[in-house]
Amino acid sequence: MKNEILKGTVILVIAGIIVKILGALYRIPLSNILGAEGIGVYQMIFPVFSLALIICSSGVSATLSLLIARARAEKNGNIKKIFFKGFFYCLFFSILFSIVFFFLADKIAVLQGNASAATGYRIMVIALVFASLLSPFRGFFQGHSNMIPTAVSQMLEQFFKVLLGLFFAIIFTKKGIEFGVAGAFLGIGIAEAVAFFYLLIKFLLFKKSNFKQQEFLHIEKKSKTSAKENGSNLSFAKINLSITISCLIIPFIMTFDSFVVINLLNLNFSEQISTALYGLQSGLVNSLINFPIIISMALSMSLLPSLTFLISKKKSTEVNEKMKEIFKTIWIIALPCIVVFIIFSDLIMQILYGVVSPQMLNIASTLLKISAMEILFISVLQVSIAIFQSFGKEKMPIFILVLCAIVKIILTLILVRNPNINIYGVALANLIFYALSASISLFLIKKKFKFCLDFKFFTVTLLSILISSIFFYEINVFIVNFWTKLSLIAITGIIFYIIPLFLFGIIDLEKLGLKKNNNLKIDKKL
């Protein structure tokens, strides 16, 4: 149990890095294939797709992970029954939403401000069904602290998304932007189907080899005689509803933006420019911000079943220690990412999106600088939500996110309509939303769990990143050659940031499992 979170996190981080690299190989050329306007249309559909996907499935993954981990810890619960509740929930709602999107595509696209999104909506339903059905399988394996099927399925769906999404986008763009966007979603749909069939096969093999073992019979039998005592028999619907609502709020905000931002920008710009500006923030910038937070996503997925298991076993000391290490990890990783995005924003945009016009690249660079701090706040928020869920406070994130969402919506409506602020208003509103949500969540968690990040930790990390930042700035200004610049950035980061963290004991090799542990026998008993 000591290294369970670390193991699961490492697996998911490695998969996440591969997925994000593949995602970059998809999103960057897709942006160049479709252009700023085309990616704007794509980003009109994608938040709606994400919102529907969360309603259909995202709560299920976390719910199954939590309930199955709790059943395993207490040796009390019908795991098979829990799984199939999640599966049929996803199947029903994904089909329902697919019917709605298919027949109301034209009306939805017009409401968003660009009718050319309708074709993409109709093709998107394929991806919605198969992506939804991935969730119960992932939740099942995560509940058993097995992150490998989730990791492999993520890589499979991303690989085929790149391969087929770009292929169909290139072919169909010749008929027009709306067909190019539809082609991209067709590729996504096929990719989700491939990942689904992989997980289905893994599940059937697992079921065949494990469901008849004594452990599962014992759990199922006990649940029939002592259901009232069984934490894992808490209503699936109740827990899933709470988790789904908390998962829904951020995509709802993004969907709100997809309906409102372009229409607000249309007050001061043409439809084409408004769509392109929205595409810069929602497509180019958000894709970059999402890359470093794969670690916090992996931490959240690994943390939920493992922390639930420990809390069920009433191991408060281990829980507090894991909390401390997780938030330290987030801080250590987020700081250099923020600095790099702020200092090298112009260079990053030029390298990744060279086809976009210089004026648009300049706007995107400024948006990236404004949005960089979101990396820290989103990471803290993601892990905090998993922590709330693990100790039975699934509703707490709902209240926090709704309160902060109201602030975000008001700011967006006020700032974006101002011609001098325009699209920058979206970035500012997003930053304030995540900062408020993360701060409130962390404050409440600190009241519940007695962990503390010491003065030495903050002093060393802040001084190290400050010194590194000075060198980064000088390198960016005075070094012209790209490869020389990249090499110096890496060397500077290692010397002035990473090495001091090891020298001052901020990163502990023993806790990372990279150093021989004299207490190994004791740990195994835990």
C-alpha positions, 0 to 999 in steps of 0.5 A: 500500500505504501507505493500504491499511489506512486505506482499507479501515478507513474503508470498514468503519468507515463501514459499521460505523457505519451497521450499528450505527445500524441495529442500535440501531434493531433491538435497542432497539425489539426489547427494548421489543417483547419486554420484558426476559424476551423479550430474555432468551429471544432472548439465550439463542438468539443466543449459540448461533447465534453459536457455530454460525456461527463453527464454520461460517464465521468462520474461513473468512473470515479464512483466505481473506483471509490465503491469497489475500493471500499468494498475491497477494504471492508471485504463487503460488497457486490463488485459485479453488481456495482460494475453493471449499474455503472455500465447500463447508466453509461449506455442509456444516457450516451444513446439518449444524448446521441439522439438529441445531438443528431436531430437538433444539430442545426439548432445548437450550431445556430445558437452558438453563432456558427451554423457550420458546426452542425455536421460535426455534431452529427458525426460526434455522436459516434465518439460519444457512445463509445467514449462513455462506455470506456468509463465503467471499465476504467472505474472497475480496474482503478477500483482494484488499483490496476491502472494499466488497462486505463493507461493502455486504453488512453494510449490506444484511443489517442493513437488512433485519434491522431492517425484517423482524425488527421487522415479524415480531416485532411480528406474532408477539408477539401469539401469545406471547413465544416466537413473537415471538422466532421472528419476529425470527429469521425476519427475520434469516434473510431479511436474510442471504439478501438479503446472500448473493445480493448477494455471489454476483452480485458474485462472478460478475461479478468471476470473469467479468472477472478469472479469465481475466486473465494475473495469475490464470493466472500464479498458478495455473500457478506453483502447480502447479510450485512448490507447496512454495515457496508460502506460500499453499498451506498447508493450508486445513484447518490454518489454518482450524481454528486460526483457527476455534478462536480465533474460537470461544472467546469465543462459547463463553464467551457460550454457556456463560453462556447455559446457566449464568447463568440457572440460577445466578440461579434459585437466588436469583430466579424464572425470570422475573427471572433471564431478565430480569437475563440479558437486561440484561447480554447484550442491553442492555449488550453491545449498547452495548459492541459499538458503539464496537468497530466500529473495531477490528473494521474495523482487524482485517479490513483489517489481516489481508490488508494485514499478511500482504502486507507480511510476505510482502514482508519490509517490517519497517519498514512493519509496525512503523509500522503496528502503532504507528499501529493501537494508537494509534488504538485508545487514542485512540478507546477512552478517550472512549467509556469515559468517556462510558459511565461518566459518562452510563450512567444517561442512556444507559439512560433514553434507549434503554430507557425502557420497561424498569422503573426498577429494571431500568434502574438495574441495567443502568446499573451493569452498563454502568459495570462493562463500559465498560473492555471497549471498550479490551481487546476492541479490543486483543484483536481487532487482536492476533488479526489480527496473530498470524494475519498472521505465521503464529501462528494457534495463539497466540490459542487458548492465550491465550484458553483460559487466560483462559477458564478464569479467566472460567468459574471467576469466573462460577460463583463470583460469580453464585451469590452473591445479593449479586453475582448478575448483576454477577458476569457483568460482572466475569468478562467484564472480567477475561477481556478484560483478561487476554487483551488484556494477554498478547496485547499483551505477546507482540506487543511481543516480536515487533515493535519498536514503541513508544507514546511517553511524550508520546502517553500524557501528552497523551491521558490529560491531555486525557481527564481534563480532559474527564471533569471537565467531562463530570461537571459537565455531567451533574450540573448540566445538565437539558435533554437537547439542551443537555447533548448540545451541551455534551458535543460542544463539550467533547470537541472543545475539550479532547480532539480539538483537543489531539491535533492541536495536540501532533501525536498525530493526524498529518494527513499519515498520515491522508491529509488533508495534502499529502505531499511524499513521494508519489512515494516512497510510490507506489513502495512 
